[in-house]
Amino acid sequence: MPSFIDTFAIVKSHVKLRIDPNSPAVDNLIFKLHYRATFLILVLATVLVSSRQYIGEHIRCIADKGVAESVINTFCFFTSTYTIPRLMNSSHIDLDLIPHIGVGTQANGEEITHHAYYQWVPFALGIQAILFYLPHLFWRTIEGGKLRLLVTGLQTASLALREQALTTESMTIMSRQDRAKRIQEIRESFLNRLHMNRSWALYLSMCEGLNLLNLLLQMHLTNKFLGEQFYSLGFALAETGINMKGDALDRVFPKVTKCTFHKFGASGTVQKHDAMCVMALNIINEKIYIFLWYWFSFLTVLTVLGLVYRLFTFLLHGRSKVFNKWVFRLACPGNSDASAILEVTQNTNFGDWLFLYYIAKNVENIVFKEIIEGLSDDMMERNKRMYAQLPQEIIDDDYEKSPKTYVVLLFFYRPFFTAVIADICIYCAAPLG
């Protein structure tokens, strides 16, 4: 099936299997597990089940000499084969009643289980790979390189100790003046876009939720694809063991099946030819889907925990000095001024906080420390200017006796609880810009 493999050349131009160290991170590790690890696993699985060099022919059937081997192989592969549920028991083999599990004499009107999914396995895996990549492609398009514009070149800013820029074969180290200028640009850009990063955070959170929805959808479709057997595959395997006969693997991925071929005989009557087929492809299929069961289960747990963590960041981003210190230390290892971080986060909404977090994730600690301390000073000065605009009689008034002071200060200074309420309302309304 080389033509199907060739279609991945279209996707290849959008995928970078080699991680560029200079490329800014605009998502987290769990997000990367969806569009990098899972995508790569599914592409490799597609190539594996489409190749004959590892397992030989996908199907080989034994029939009488009345039908050519190539004909019966092709017919049984592109139609379907079947097994008999009554004979899916290893005890029949121990008693020499049947040659293989699920293969034997069919009684009149007896129920049989058809197996035709193996024709579609390469296509199903390939489509799944593309679907796991789509949320990242959507987020990368929406993000539009905003973060890259700010942090490009700052990965080596801690080395900027000279008055002149230094260029080597592998990197360019900016001068001290250029470094200070870039840091100032980040501060000004952040302040100019203050309270305007809601949509940036909203779309990122939406794509993280989309990853979970896509994962659950893929598990559901895989379960339907395998005849309602995928959900129980891992549990049944754990109970019976991978080497035991008559286990769940033989029910879903039979190694030997039956096939019936009809043709006209010499006198014009219909002749029935029974064939027993060896399904070599199912040896690979069962390993792939067992791995996918465990991988999808693991990824589901991680994705749910990631969304719970995102909810906690929304609730705690402007409340806790300890939380902010811990989060930003993980994003940018090293010592940071927790008071400066809290001063900035208390004057921002969740979108600004999350954007600042990814700035920290893409620069070195010494650079981020300068950015956050500068932003803290800028915001304190900004709040002082706002406070200075208040009427003098209100400033001179006694706060404990003048309710109107609180009303005016509430309007100018925006205490934190009003920012939180505004964030919740805006996120519920799902703004587009």
Secondary structure, DSSP 8 states (H G I E B T S, - for coil): -HHHHHTHHHHHTT--SS--TTS---S-HHHHIIIIIIHHHHHHHHHHHH-STTTSSS-EEE--TTS-HHHHHHHHHHS-EEE-GGG--HHHHHTTS-SBTTBS---TT---EEE-GGGTHHHHHHHHHHHHHHHHHHHHHHHTTHHHHHHTTGGGGGG--SSS-EE-SS-EE--HHHHHHHHHHHHHHHHHTTT--HHHHHHHHHHHHHHHHHHHHHHHHHHHHTTS-STTHHHHHHHH-TT-TTSHHHHHS-SEEEEEEEEE-TTS-EEEEEEEEE-THHHHHHHHHHHHHHHHHHHHHHHHHHHHHHHHHHHHTTT-HHHHHHHHHHHS-S---HHHHHHHHTTS-HHHHHHHHHHHHHS-HHHHHHHHHHHHHHHHHHHHHHHHTS-HHHHHS-TTT-HHHHHHHHHHH--HHHHHHHHHHHHHH----
